[in-house]
Amino acid sequence: MTKRTKGVVFAVAVVCMGLQLMAQTSRHVVVHAGHLLDVKSGKVLADQMLLIEDGKIVSTGAAGETKVPADAVRIELPNATVLPGLIDAHTHLTMDPKFGYDRLAISVPREALIGAKNARLTLLAGFTTVRNVHAGGYSDVALRDAINAGDVPGPRMLVSGPALGITGGHCDNNMLPSEYHAVGDGVADGIAEVQHKVRENIKYGADLIKICATGGVLSLGDNPQASQYTLEEMKAIVADAHRLGRKVAAHAHGAEGIRWAAEAGVDSIEHGSYIDDAAIAVMKEKGTYLVPTLYLGDWMIDNAGLTHLPPPLLAKAQEVLPAARKNVAHAFASGVKVAFGTDAAVYPHGMNAHEFAVMVKLGLTPLQAIQAATINAADLLGWPGKVGTLEPGAWADIVAVDGDPVKDVTTLERVKFVMKGGEVVKNEYGK
């Protein structure tokens, strides 16, 4: 080792030691906000202080009444509105908007690397927690673990691993001819097989179970309105998942599949494009969340050429997506529980907040749309009080925007400050 190299190594060691000492002595962070949105009441409170210790919120209150520890690191946001970090309950971080045959060339390791890119984009967009509902080869498990270990930046993740589906259904691989014997890694038919697949997914790290209750849009040879899993199969899936402490999300477009999934006890219906009054009634009775994914209709049809969308898939999209808006608006008006989800990967990651404006256009108030991405989504994920709130005891996941998002929900498309677990990951306001 040369003299110069030794000097560099010593300098790096000193810097690392300094950072360690800083971490040990500066456990307190104070965020001084010009305005704070209470997402439960909808009130915007002026001149607020949030005291953070070890990555969690200790207290919130008026700046003049908050005692700030002497060693606290202060973050000044005097002209911003702060609110809890946002939650997206339907993402596919390990995928990009490619739906033609070129998707067959993407390996599982490549999926994981795509996920690392998209995790960063999602976090910088203000989404500090996501639920990832399907990824090949448990690449989402690997991504979640890498984020938790601090290897790559990204949001908190709850992941499903491969989605369960029937042979030839939406969650199978239907793009290759029979001689390839291609089968989706979540395919399972019959009660015994679906029970085995639930247990296998949990064995390999799944936080929740994703199932395909009906056909889909971005798949060949199936009908979005047709039920796929039977009621009995879904009951078996839910029974095993719930007994083993996992929630179940059901991809469901068709009304019958939505109704059967809700009757089986799933925790959320994803998409809900053809939801009808009978399905709404069962969902309200069971307390099932609807996770609509609406903005993708605007982006996908306008950009079909960029995604290499095969003509049969484009035809389905042009039929399903307008129907979804009409039926989801009816579901909103009927009072179903709503959690925010985007299906990010159908359009580029980082654009998640464009979903808010569509939800408002279809009947929710801006506050209700924000609640769907905070307290409601936290409840669906099983993390109430931990995420989606700025109450004491919650993780210090905070975003800030200019203006009042309750008056103009599109301000959430322009997040300028992001904190996750007390660590600032984005600050366009300066110090």
C-alpha positions as CSV (number, residue, x, y, z in Angstrom):
1,M,0.0,0.0,0.0
2,T,1.4,3.4,-1.0
3,K,1.7,6.3,1.3
4,R,-1.1,8.1,-0.7
5,T,-3.4,5.1,-0.5
6,K,-2.8,4.8,3.3
7,G,-3.8,8.5,3.6
8,V,-7.0,8.0,1.6
9,V,-7.9,4.9,3.8
10,F,-7.3,6.9,7.0
11,A,-9.4,9.8,5.7
12,V,-12.3,7.5,4.8
13,A,-12.0,5.9,8.2
14,V,-12.2,9.3,10.0
15,V,-15.2,10.3,7.9
16,C,-17.0,7.0,8.7
17,M,-16.1,7.4,12.4
18,G,-17.5,10.9,12.4
19,L,-20.7,9.8,10.7
20,Q,-21.1,7.0,13.3
21,L,-20.6,9.5,16.2
22,M,-23.1,11.9,14.6
23,A,-25.6,9.1,14.4
24,Q,-25.0,8.2,18.0
25,T,-25.3,11.8,19.3
26,S,-28.0,13.2,16.9
27,R,-30.8,10.8,17.3
28,H,-33.3,13.7,17.3
29,V,-34.7,15.5,14.2
30,V,-37.2,18.3,14.2
31,V,-39.2,19.2,11.2
32,H,-40.6,22.8,11.3
33,A,-43.6,23.0,8.9
34,G,-45.4,26.1,7.8
35,H,-48.5,23.9,7.4
36,L,-49.4,20.3,8.3
37,L,-52.3,18.4,6.9
38,D,-54.2,16.2,9.4
39,V,-55.3,13.5,7.1
40,K,-58.0,12.2,9.4
41,S,-59.8,15.5,9.9
42,G,-58.7,17.4,6.8
43,K,-57.6,20.3,8.9
44,V,-54.5,22.2,7.8
45,L,-52.6,23.3,10.9
46,A,-50.2,26.3,10.8
47,D,-46.7,26.5,12.2
48,Q,-46.2,22.9,13.4
49,M,-43.2,21.0,14.8
50,L,-42.7,17.3,14.4
51,L,-40.2,15.8,16.8
52,I,-38.5,12.6,15.6
53,E,-36.3,10.2,17.5
54,D,-34.7,7.0,16.1
55,G,-36.8,7.2,12.9
56,K,-40.2,7.5,14.6
57,I,-42.4,10.5,15.4
58,V,-42.4,11.3,19.1
59,S,-44.7,14.3,19.1
60,T,-46.4,16.9,16.9
61,G,-47.7,20.3,17.9
62,A,-47.6,24.0,17.6
63,A,-44.1,25.4,17.1
64,G,-44.3,27.7,20.1
65,E,-45.3,24.9,22.4
66,T,-42.8,22.3,21.4
67,K,-39.6,21.8,23.4
68,V,-36.8,21.0,21.0
69,P,-33.8,18.9,22.3
70,A,-30.5,20.7,22.2
71,D,-28.9,18.1,19.9
72,A,-31.8,18.0,17.4
73,V,-31.1,18.4,13.7
74,R,-33.6,21.0,12.4
75,I,-35.3,20.9,9.1
76,E,-37.1,24.1,8.1
77,L,-40.1,23.9,5.7
78,P,-41.7,27.3,6.5
79,N,-43.6,27.6,3.2
80,A,-44.6,24.0,2.7
81,T,-47.5,21.7,3.6
82,V,-46.4,18.4,5.1
83,L,-48.4,15.2,5.2
84,P,-47.7,11.6,5.8
85,G,-45.6,9.7,3.2
86,L,-48.0,8.3,0.6
87,I,-48.9,4.6,0.1
88,D,-49.5,2.8,-3.2
89,A,-51.2,-0.5,-2.6
90,H,-50.8,-1.8,-6.1
91,T,-47.4,-1.6,-7.7
92,H,-45.1,-3.8,-9.8
93,L,-41.7,-2.3,-9.1
94,T,-39.8,-5.0,-10.9
95,M,-41.5,-4.4,-14.2
96,D,-41.6,-1.6,-16.8
97,P,-44.3,-0.7,-19.4
98,K,-43.5,-3.5,-21.9
99,F,-46.4,-5.8,-22.7
100,G,-45.4,-7.4,-26.0
101,Y,-43.2,-10.4,-26.7
102,D,-40.1,-8.5,-25.7
103,R,-41.1,-9.1,-22.0
104,L,-40.2,-12.7,-22.5
105,A,-36.5,-11.7,-22.8
106,I,-36.4,-10.3,-19.2
107,S,-34.8,-12.6,-16.7
108,V,-35.5,-12.7,-13.0
109,P,-32.1,-11.1,-12.2
110,R,-32.9,-8.4,-14.7
111,E,-36.3,-7.9,-13.0
112,A,-34.6,-7.3,-9.7
113,L,-32.4,-4.7,-11.2
114,I,-35.3,-3.0,-12.9
115,G,-36.9,-3.0,-9.4
116,A,-34.0,-1.2,-7.9
117,K,-34.4,1.6,-10.4
118,N,-38.1,1.9,-10.0
119,A,-37.9,1.7,-6.2
120,R,-35.9,4.9,-6.2
121,L,-38.2,6.7,-8.6
122,T,-41.2,5.7,-6.5
123,L,-39.6,6.9,-3.2
124,L,-38.6,10.3,-4.8
125,A,-42.2,10.7,-5.9
126,G,-43.3,10.7,-2.3
127,F,-44.5,7.1,-2.0
128,T,-42.7,5.9,1.1
129,T,-44.7,2.6,1.3
130,V,-45.9,0.2,-1.4
131,R,-47.6,-3.1,-1.7
132,N,-46.0,-5.0,-4.6
133,V,-48.6,-7.4,-6.0
134,H,-46.8,-9.9,-8.3
135,A,-43.2,-10.3,-9.4
136,G,-41.5,-13.1,-11.2
137,G,-39.1,-15.4,-9.4
138,Y,-39.5,-13.7,-6.0
139,S,-37.6,-10.7,-7.4
140,D,-39.8,-8.4,-5.2
141,V,-38.7,-10.4,-2.1
142,A,-35.1,-9.7,-3.1
143,L,-35.8,-6.0,-3.7
144,R,-37.6,-5.6,-0.4
145,D,-34.8,-7.3,1.5
146,A,-32.2,-5.1,-0.3
147,I,-34.1,-1.9,0.6
148,N,-34.4,-3.1,4.2
149,A,-30.7,-3.8,4.4
150,G,-29.9,-0.3,3.1
151,D,-28.3,-1.6,-0.1
152,V,-30.6,0.4,-2.4
153,P,-33.0,3.3,-1.8
154,G,-36.7,2.6,-2.0
155,P,-40.0,2.6,-0.1
156,R,-41.1,0.2,2.5
157,M,-42.4,-2.8,0.7
158,L,-44.9,-5.6,1.4
159,V,-44.6,-8.2,-1.4
160,S,-46.5,-11.1,-2.8
161,G,-44.0,-13.0,-4.9
162,P,-45.7,-14.7,-7.9
163,A,-49.4,-14.2,-8.2
164,L,-51.5,-17.3,-8.1
165,G,-53.6,-18.1,-11.2
166,I,-55.2,-20.9,-13.2
167,T,-53.6,-22.7,-16.1
168,G,-54.1,-20.4,-19.2
169,G,-55.4,-17.5,-17.1
170,H,-54.3,-14.0,-16.6
171,C,-51.4,-14.9,-14.3
172,D,-50.0,-17.7,-16.6
173,N,-47.6,-17.3,-19.5
174,N,-49.7,-17.5,-22.6
175,M,-47.4,-15.9,-25.2
176,L,-45.4,-19.0,-26.3
177,P,-46.6,-22.0,-28.2
178,S,-47.1,-25.4,-26.6
179,E,-43.7,-26.8,-27.5
180,Y,-42.1,-24.4,-25.0
181,H,-44.2,-25.7,-22.1
182,A,-44.1,-22.2,-20.5
183,V,-46.0,-22.0,-17.3
184,G,-46.3,-19.0,-15.0
185,D,-44.6,-19.6,-11.7
186,G,-47.7,-18.9,-9.7
187,V,-50.0,-21.3,-11.6
188,A,-52.0,-23.7,-9.4
189,D,-55.3,-25.5,-10.1
190,G,-57.6,-27.2,-7.5
191,I,-57.8,-26.9,-3.8
192,A,-54.7,-29.0,-3.0
193,E,-52.5,-27.1,-5.5
194,V,-53.6,-23.6,-4.4
195,Q,-53.0,-24.5,-0.8
196,H,-49.5,-25.7,-1.7
197,K,-48.8,-22.6,-3.7
198,V,-49.9,-20.3,-0.8
199,R,-47.6,-22.1,1.6
200,E,-44.7,-22.1,-0.9
201,N,-45.0,-18.3,-1.5
202,I,-44.9,-17.8,2.3
203,K,-41.9,-20.1,2.6
204,Y,-40.0,-17.9,0.1
205,G,-40.8,-14.6,1.8
206,A,-44.2,-13.3,0.7
207,D,-45.9,-10.8,3.0
208,L,-49.3,-11.3,1.3
209,I,-50.9,-13.4,-1.4
210,K,-52.0,-12.1,-4.8
211,I,-54.5,-14.1,-6.8
212,C,-56.1,-13.7,-10.2
213,A,-59.8,-14.2,-9.8
214,T,-60.8,-13.2,-13.3
215,G,-59.2,-12.7,-16.7
216,G,-57.2,-9.6,-17.4
217,V,-56.4,-6.9,-19.9
218,L,-52.6,-7.4,-20.5
219,S,-52.8,-11.1,-21.2
220,L,-53.5,-13.2,-24.3
221,G,-56.5,-15.5,-24.7
222,D,-58.6,-14.7,-21.6
223,N,-61.7,-12.6,-21.0
224,P,-61.5,-9.9,-18.2
225,Q,-65.2,-10.5,-17.4
226,A,-64.8,-14.3,-17.0
227,S,-64.2,-15.8,-13.5
228,Q,-61.1,-18.0,-13.3
229,Y,-60.6,-19.4,-9.8
230,T,-63.7,-21.0,-8.4
231,L,-65.3,-19.8,-5.1
232,E,-64.1,-23.0,-3.4
233,E,-60.5,-22.5,-4.6
234,M,-60.5,-18.9,-3.4
235,K,-61.9,-19.9,0.0
236,A,-59.1,-22.4,0.4
237,I,-56.5,-19.7,-0.5
238,V,-57.9,-17.2,1.9
239,A,-58.2,-19.7,4.7
240,D,-54.6,-20.7,4.5
241,A,-53.3,-17.2,4.0
242,H,-55.2,-15.7,6.9
243,R,-54.3,-18.6,9.2
244,L,-50.7,-18.0,8.4
245,G,-51.0,-14.2,8.9
246,R,-51.1,-13.0,5.3
247,K,-53.7,-10.9,3.6
248,V,-55.1,-11.6,0.1
249,A,-55.4,-9.3,-2.8
250,A,-57.6,-10.4,-5.7
251,H,-57.1,-9.1,-9.3
252,A,-60.7,-9.0,-10.4
253,H,-62.4,-7.2,-13.3
254,G,-65.6,-9.2,-13.8
255,A,-68.6,-8.8,-11.5
256,E,-69.0,-12.5,-10.7
257,G,-65.3,-12.8,-9.9
258,I,-65.4,-9.7,-7.7
259,R,-68.4,-11.1,-5.8
260,W,-66.9,-14.6,-5.4
261,A,-63.6,-13.1,-4.2
262,A,-65.3,-10.9,-1.6
263,E,-67.4,-13.9,-0.5
264,A,-64.3,-15.9,-0.1
265,G,-62.9,-13.3,2.3
266,V,-60.2,-11.6,0.3
267,D,-59.0,-8.3,1.8
268,S,-59.0,-6.3,-1.4
269,I,-60.3,-6.2,-4.9
270,E,-57.8,-4.9,-7.4
271,H,-59.2,-2.9,-10.4
272,G,-63.0,-3.8,-10.1
273,S,-63.7,-2.8,-13.7
274,Y,-67.2,-4.4,-14.0
275,I,-68.2,-4.1,-10.3
276,D,-72.0,-4.2,-9.9
277,D,-74.5,-3.7,-7.1
278,A,-74.4,-7.3,-6.0
279,A,-70.6,-7.2,-5.7
280,I,-70.7,-3.9,-4.0
281,A,-73.2,-5.3,-1.4
282,V,-70.9,-8.2,-0.6
283,M,-67.8,-6.0,-0.3
284,K,-69.6,-3.6,2.0
285,E,-70.8,-6.6,4.1
286,K,-67.4,-8.1,4.3
287,G,-65.5,-4.8,4.7
288,T,-63.5,-5.5,1.5
289,Y,-61.4,-2.7,0.1
290,L,-61.5,-1.6,-3.5
291,V,-58.2,-0.7,-5.0
292,P,-59.0,1.0,-8.3
293,T,-56.3,1.6,-10.8
294,L,-57.6,4.4,-13.0
295,Y,-54.9,6.7,-14.4
296,L,-53.4,3.9,-16.4
297,G,-56.3,4.1,-18.8
298,D,-55.2,7.6,-19.8
299,W,-51.5,6.7,-20.2
300,M,-51.7,3.3,-21.7
301,I,-54.0,3.9,-24.6
302,D,-52.2,7.2,-25.5
303,N,-48.8,5.4,-25.5
304,A,-49.7,2.0,-26.9
305,G,-47.0,2.2,-29.4
306,L,-44.3,2.8,-26.8
307,T,-45.3,-0.3,-24.8
308,H,-45.4,-2.6,-27.9
309,L,-49.0,-3.5,-26.9
310,P,-50.2,-6.3,-29.2
311,P,-53.5,-5.6,-31.0
312,P,-55.6,-8.1,-29.0
313,L,-54.5,-6.4,-25.7
314,L,-55.1,-2.9,-27.0
315,A,-58.6,-4.0,-28.0
316,K,-59.3,-5.2,-24.5
317,A,-58.0,-2.1,-23.0
318,Q,-60.2,0.1,-25.2
319,E,-63.2,-1.9,-24.0
320,V,-62.4,-2.4,-20.3
321,L,-60.9,0.9,-19.2
322,P,-63.9,3.2,-20.1
323,A,-66.3,0.7,-18.4
324,A,-64.1,0.7,-15.4
325,R,-64.4,4.4,-14.9
326,K,-68.2,4.3,-15.0
327,N,-68.5,1.3,-12.6
328,V,-65.8,2.5,-10.2
329,A,-67.5,5.9,-10.0
330,H,-70.7,4.0,-9.0
331,A,-68.8,2.0,-6.4
332,F,-67.4,5.3,-4.9
333,A,-70.9,6.7,-4.7
334,S,-72.1,3.5,-3.1
335,G,-69.7,3.9,-0.2
336,V,-67.2,1.0,-0.7
337,K,-63.9,1.3,1.2
338,V,-61.2,2.6,-1.0
339,A,-57.4,2.2,-0.9
340,F,-55.1,3.9,-3.3
341,G,-53.4,1.9,-6.0
342,T,-51.9,2.6,-9.4
343,D,-50.7,-0.6,-11.2
344,A,-47.5,1.3,-11.7
345,A,-45.5,-0.5,-14.4
346,V,-48.5,-0.2,-16.8
347,Y,-47.1,3.4,-17.0
348,P,-43.7,4.7,-15.8
349,H,-43.0,4.5,-12.2
350,G,-42.8,7.9,-10.4
351,M,-46.1,9.1,-11.9
352,N,-48.2,7.4,-9.2
353,A,-49.7,10.6,-7.9
354,H,-51.5,11.2,-11.2
355,E,-54.1,8.7,-9.8
356,F,-55.4,11.3,-7.3
357,A,-56.9,13.6,-9.9
358,V,-58.8,10.7,-11.6
359,M,-60.2,9.5,-8.3
360,V,-61.5,13.1,-7.6
361,K,-62.9,13.3,-11.2
362,L,-64.9,10.1,-10.4
363,G,-66.5,11.4,-7.3
364,L,-64.1,11.3,-4.3
365,T,-63.2,14.6,-2.6
366,P,-59.5,15.5,-2.5
367,L,-59.4,14.6,1.2
368,Q,-61.0,11.2,0.5
369,A,-58.4,10.5,-2.2
370,I,-55.6,11.5,0.1
371,Q,-57.1,9.3,2.9
372,A,-57.2,6.4,0.4
373,A,-53.4,6.8,0.1
374,T,-52.7,7.2,3.8
375,I,-55.0,6.0,6.6
376,N,-57.0,3.6,4.4
377,A,-54.1,2.1,2.7
378,A,-52.3,1.7,6.0
379,D,-55.3,-0.2,7.4
380,L,-55.4,-2.5,4.3
381,L,-51.7,-3.3,4.6
382,G,-52.1,-4.1,8.3
383,W,-49.9,-1.2,9.3
384,P,-52.3,1.3,10.9
385,G,-50.5,3.7,13.2
386,K,-47.2,2.9,11.6
387,V,-47.6,4.5,8.2
388,G,-50.0,6.9,6.6
389,T,-50.1,9.1,9.7
390,L,-48.0,11.7,11.5
391,E,-49.2,10.6,14.9
392,P,-46.7,9.7,17.7
393,G,-45.4,6.2,17.3
394,A,-45.5,6.2,13.5
395,W,-42.5,5.8,11.3
396,A,-41.2,9.3,10.4
397,D,-42.3,9.1,6.7
398,I,-43.1,12.6,5.6
399,V,-43.6,14.4,2.3
400,A,-44.1,18.1,1.6
401,V,-45.6,20.1,-1.2
402,D,-46.3,23.7,-2.1
403,G,-49.9,24.8,-1.6
404,D,-52.8,22.9,-0.1
405,P,-53.5,19.4,-1.5
406,V,-57.0,19.4,-0.1
407,K,-57.8,22.4,-2.4
408,D,-55.7,21.1,-5.3
409,V,-54.9,17.4,-5.2
410,T,-52.6,17.7,-8.2
411,T,-50.0,19.3,-5.9
412,L,-49.1,15.8,-4.9
413,E,-47.8,15.2,-8.4
414,R,-45.0,17.7,-7.5
415,V,-43.6,16.5,-4.1
416,K,-40.6,18.5,-3.1
417,F,-39.5,16.9,0.1
418,V,-39.4,13.3,1.1
419,M,-38.4,11.7,4.4
420,K,-38.4,8.0,5.2
421,G,-37.8,6.8,8.7
422,G,-36.3,10.1,9.8
423,E,-33.8,10.2,6.9
424,V,-34.2,12.9,4.2
425,V,-34.1,11.4,0.7
426,K,-35.2,14.5,-1.2
427,N,-35.3,18.2,-0.3
428,E,-35.9,20.8,-3.0
429,Y,-36.4,23.5,-0.3
430,G,-32.8,23.5,0.8
431,K,-31.8,23.2,4.4
